[in-house]
């Protein structure tokens, strides 16, 4: 494929992808924030100290 044609096709496709991405960002602006805070909450729950079991398992 000729380099000029390849460049033009690439430029056209990249502009299409940018338009599609902009349209998706406009639809749900807060989705990334909600998911981010859900991950923070999950991490905090996993990091909390758990009480030690009443009876620990013994190894031989």
Phi and psi restraints in degrees (value plus and minus 20) as a CYANA .aco file:
   2 UNK   PHI     -86.8   -46.8
   2 UNK   PSI     122.1   162.1
   3 UNK   PHI     -83.4   -43.4
   3 UNK   PSI     -55.6   -15.6
   4 UNK   PHI     -85.4   -45.4
   4 UNK   PSI     -61.8   -21.8
   5 UNK   PHI     -86.4   -46.4
   5 UNK   PSI     -61.6   -21.6
   6 UNK   PHI     -80.5   -40.5
   6 UNK   PSI     -64.1   -24.1
   7 UNK   PHI     -83.6   -43.6
   7 UNK   PSI     -63.3   -23.3
   8 UNK   PHI     -83.8   -43.8
   8 UNK   PSI     -61.6   -21.6
   9 UNK   PHI     -84.2   -44.2
   9 UNK   PSI     -60.9   -20.9
  10 UNK   PHI     -83.9   -43.9
  10 UNK   PSI     -63.9   -23.9
  11 UNK   PHI     -83.7   -43.7
  11 UNK   PSI     -61.0   -21.0
  12 UNK   PHI     -84.8   -44.8
  12 UNK   PSI     -65.8   -25.8
  13 UNK   PHI     -86.2   -46.2
  13 UNK   PSI     -59.3   -19.3
  14 UNK   PHI     -86.1   -46.1
  14 UNK   PSI     -56.0   -16.0
  15 UNK   PHI     -87.6   -47.6
  15 UNK   PSI     -57.3   -17.3
  16 UNK   PHI     -82.5   -42.5
  16 UNK   PSI     -64.4   -24.4
  17 UNK   PHI     -84.5   -44.5
  17 UNK   PSI     -58.3   -18.3
  18 UNK   PHI     -84.4   -44.4
  18 UNK   PSI     -60.4   -20.4
  19 UNK   PHI     -84.1   -44.1
  19 UNK   PSI     -63.1   -23.1
  20 UNK   PHI     -84.4   -44.4
  20 UNK   PSI     -61.2   -21.2
  21 UNK   PHI     -85.1   -45.1
  21 UNK   PSI     -60.2   -20.2
  22 UNK   PHI     -84.0   -44.0
  22 UNK   PSI     -58.6   -18.6
  23 UNK   PHI     -86.4   -46.4
  23 UNK   PSI     -58.8   -18.8
  24 UNK   PHI     -90.0   -50.0
  24 UNK   PSI     -56.7   -16.7
  25 UNK   PHI     -85.9   -45.9
  25 UNK   PSI     -54.5   -14.5
  26 UNK   PHI     -90.6   -50.6
  26 UNK   PSI     -47.4    -7.4
  27 UNK   PHI     -92.7   -52.7
  27 UNK   PSI     -64.0   -24.0
  28 UNK   PHI    -150.9  -110.9
  28 UNK   PSI      61.5   101.5
  29 UNK   PHI     -92.5   -52.5
  29 UNK   PSI     -45.3    -5.3
  30 UNK   PHI    -118.7   -78.7
  30 UNK   PSI     -19.7    20.3
  31 UNK   PHI     -83.3   -43.3
  31 UNK   PSI     -63.2   -23.2
  32 UNK   PHI     -83.4   -43.4
  32 UNK   PSI     -57.6   -17.6
  33 UNK   PHI     -88.0   -48.0
  33 UNK   PSI     -60.9   -20.9
  34 UNK   PHI     -83.9   -43.9
  34 UNK   PSI     -63.3   -23.3
  35 UNK   PHI     -85.8   -45.8
  35 UNK   PSI     -60.8   -20.8
  36 UNK   PHI     -81.1   -41.1
  36 UNK   PSI     -66.0   -26.0
  37 UNK   PHI     -88.8   -48.8
  37 UNK   PSI     -52.6   -12.6
  38 UNK   PHI     -84.4   -44.4
  38 UNK   PSI     -58.6   -18.6
  39 UNK   PHI     -87.9   -47.9
  39 UNK   PSI     -58.4   -18.4
  40 UNK   PHI     -82.7   -42.7
  40 UNK   PSI     -65.4   -25.4
  41 UNK   PHI     -81.4   -41.4
  41 UNK   PSI     -62.8   -22.8
  42 UNK   PHI     -83.4   -43.4
  42 UNK   PSI     -62.8   -22.8
  43 UNK   PHI     -82.3   -42.3
  43 UNK   PSI     -60.1   -20.1
  44 UNK   PHI     -86.5   -46.5
  44 UNK   PSI     -57.9   -17.9
  45 UNK   PHI     -85.7   -45.7
  45 UNK   PSI     -59.3   -19.3
  46 UNK   PHI     -90.8   -50.8
  46 UNK   PSI     -47.9    -7.9
  47 UNK   PHI    -104.6   -64.6
  47 UNK   PSI     -32.2     7.8
  48 UNK   PHI     -85.5   -45.5
  48 UNK   PSI     124.4   164.4
  49 UNK   PHI     -91.1   -51.1
  49 UNK   PSI     111.4   151.4
  50 UNK   PHI    -116.7   -76.7
  50 UNK   PSI     126.5   166.5
  51 UNK   PHI     -85.8   -45.8
  51 UNK   PSI     124.7   164.7
  52 UNK   PHI     -88.1   -48.1
  52 UNK   PSI     124.9   164.9
  53 UNK   PHI     -85.0   -45.0
  53 UNK   PSI     131.4   171.4
  54 UNK   PHI     -83.7   -43.7
  54 UNK   PSI     -54.5   -14.5
  55 UNK   PHI    -153.4  -113.4
  55 UNK   PSI      97.2   137.2
  56 UNK   PHI    -101.3   -61.3
  56 UNK   PSI     128.5   168.5
  57 UNK   PHI     -91.8   -51.8
  57 UNK   PSI     122.6   162.6
  58 UNK   PHI    -120.7   -80.7
  58 UNK   PSI     124.1   164.1
  59 UNK   PHI    -132.5   -92.5
  59 UNK   PSI     130.5   170.5
